[in-house]
Amino acid sequence: MKKIVLSLGGSLIVPGAIQSDFLRSFRELIVDHLSEYRFVIFTGGGAVARTYMEGAREICEMTDEQLDWLGIHASRLNAQLVRQIFEKESADDIIIDPTLPIAMDTPITIGAGWKPGWSTDYDAVQVAVTNGIDRVVNLSNIKYVFDKDPSEFPDAKKIEDIGWADFRKIVGSTWKPGLNAPFDPIAAKLAEEHGIEVLVADGKNIANVAAILAGNEFEGTRIHP
């Protein structure tokens, strides 16, 4: 039985309203692959996290740690939603400490934010390291990693394959709460250290996610040792 970690961006779950159509399709896809995989699915905080962070900043001065805690709890709320739609297939408890081994005696385990200093991308990589899983699939609302921010630079070029050293030159080494990056810089460092492969893809494209699970060519970026 293959094991895989999915980092499911909050932008796919609740970009403003709960994306019930997407979640229904995502559920069907995952259930269709339970005979092949054991899944660990980490949920991000997304727009919910950013809304709380922005609101808190308007009220009074906030430390990065305080803002991170808001993001962590937004992640945990999203995890509860995903846990409920997989109620029959998933473990009862949501994983919040990725340094602890997972029994994986159920087809699906849901994970959420752990502690300040990084995003759930880091948690997804750490749980892969802890449990001997060599691949993390990062699903969000972006199709590729680019050589620079495409929202600011029209000439930004998509990247289909890149090593960790070159990727880290693009994203840097600093985490800030609410950072909008293709993959958390702190998670990237951990993945490089442990030889974890990460695939970055548009999670809204369910057929593309299915191609990844089938081991076929996909639209997205492969980041590797």
N, C-alpha and C positions, 0 to 999 in steps of 0.2 A: 504494500500500500504506500503510495507516494504521499509526502507531506509538503504543504505549501503555506506560506504566510501571505495574506492579502492585506494591504494597507488601504482601507476604503476611505477616501477623502470625505470630510463633512460636506463639501460642496456638492457631492452627489446625493447625499442623504437629505439635507435640509438647506438648500441654497437661499431659501426665503420661506418656502412652504415645504412640507414633507413631500418628497418625490415618490408617491405611491406607485406610479406606473413603472418607474425605474426599479424600485425595490421589489416589485412583483416579478419583473423579468430577471433580476439578479437572483432572487430566491429560486426561481425555476431552474436557472443555469446551474447554481451550486448543487441543488438537489439532484439534478441529472448526472452529476459527476461524483456522487458519494460512493459509488462502487470502486472508484479509482483513487480518491484522495481523502486524506484527513486535512481539514482546513482550520487554520487559525486566522480569524478576521479581526483586525484592529480598526476601530472607527475614529476618525478625526473629529475635531470640533467645528471646523468650517465657519460658515456665516454666523452661526449661533455664538460661537466663541468670540468672533470679532465684534458682534453687536454688544455683547456684555463688556468687552474690553473698552470699546469706544464710549459706552455709557458710563463706565466707572471713571474713565479719565476726565469726563466732563464734570463729574461730581467733586472729585478731589484728586490730589496727586497720588499716583499709584507706582509701586515698585514693580520691577519686572517679575519678581516672584509672585506678587499678588495677581498680576495679569495672567501669569501662567496658570495659577490655580483656577481662575475663571475658565480658561481654555480646557483644562483637565476635566472640570466638571461638565462642561459642554460635551466633551468627548464621551464621558460616561453616560450622559443622557442619551446621546445617539446610540451608544452601545446597548442600552436597555431596549431601544426600539428594535434594533437588529436582532438582539437576543430573542425578543418576543416573536418576530416573524419566523425564526428558526426554532421555535420552542420545542418541537418534537425531536429535532436533530442535534441540538446543542447542549453543552454542559450547563448545569444549573447556575454556576457562578461565573461572573465576568472576571477575567484575568486583569489585575491592575499592577502586579509585580512581575515583569517579564524575566527576572533573574531566577524565578522558580520553575522547575521542570513541570511540564504538563503531562497528565496521565494519558490524554488522547484516547480515552475509552469511549468517547462519543465522536461522531463524524465531524462535528464543528465545535470549536471553542471561540468565544468572543472575547476580545480584549479592548481596553480603553486606557486613557492617560494615566501615567504613574506618578511622576513628581516633577517639579519645576526644573527648567534648564534645557529642555528639548521638546520636540513634538512627538506625536504618536508614530511618526516614521522611525524614530529612534527605538521606541518600544517594540515595533514590529521587527526591526533588525536584531534587537537584543533577544527577543523570544526565539528567533531563528538560531542565534548563536547558542542559547541555552539548550535548545532541543535538537541540535544537529541537523537543522534544515538549511539547505544551501541556496534557496531562492526566495526572494520577496517580490511580490507584484504590487507596484504602487499605482492604484487606480484613482484618478482625479478628473478634473475637467480640462486637462491639457493633453494634446496628442503626442507631443514630443518634447524633449529637452532641446533648447536652442542655445546657440553660442553666446547670446546676450538677450536681454529682455525684449521680446517682440512687440510689446505694447509701447515701448519707447523707441525702438530701433526697427524701422521698416525693412532694413536689409539683414535682419537676423536670420541665421541659417539653422534649419533643423538638423539634429544629430541623431542618427540611427544606431550608432555603436560607438562607445567611448569607454576608456579605462578610468578607474577611480582617480588616479592622479590628475588626469586632465579635467575630469568632472569637477574635482574639488577646487581647481583653479577658477572655474566659472562661478561656483556658488559661495566660495570663501569658507571661512571657518567659524563664523559667529552666528549664534542663534539669538533672535529677539522674539518676544511673544507676538503672535499674529503674523510672523514672517510669511510672505507669499513667495515660495521658491519651489522648483520642481521636485526637490527632495531635501530634507533637513540637512544642513551642513554637519551637524554633530552625528547624525545617523550615517552620513556618507563616510565619515572618518572611521566609525565602528565597523561598517561593512567592508571597507578597504582592509582594515586590520585583520579581519577574520575570513576574507575571501568569499564574501557573500555576493551573489549576483542579484541585481535589482532590475526589474523591467518596469518602465514608466509608460503608461498607456491611458487613453481616454476611456474611463470606466463606463461612460454613457453608451458606448458602442458595444453592446452585449455580444454581437457576433465576433468582434475583435477579442473580447475577453475569452470567448469560447475557443478561438484559435490558439490563444496562449495556453489554455488548459489542455488542448489537444496536442500541443507541441508543434504547431504549424507556424508558418510565417505570420507576423502580426504587424500592425501599424503602431509604432512607438519607438522607444529608445531602450537599448540594452546597455546597462552599466555593469562593468565586470572587473575582476582583478587583472 
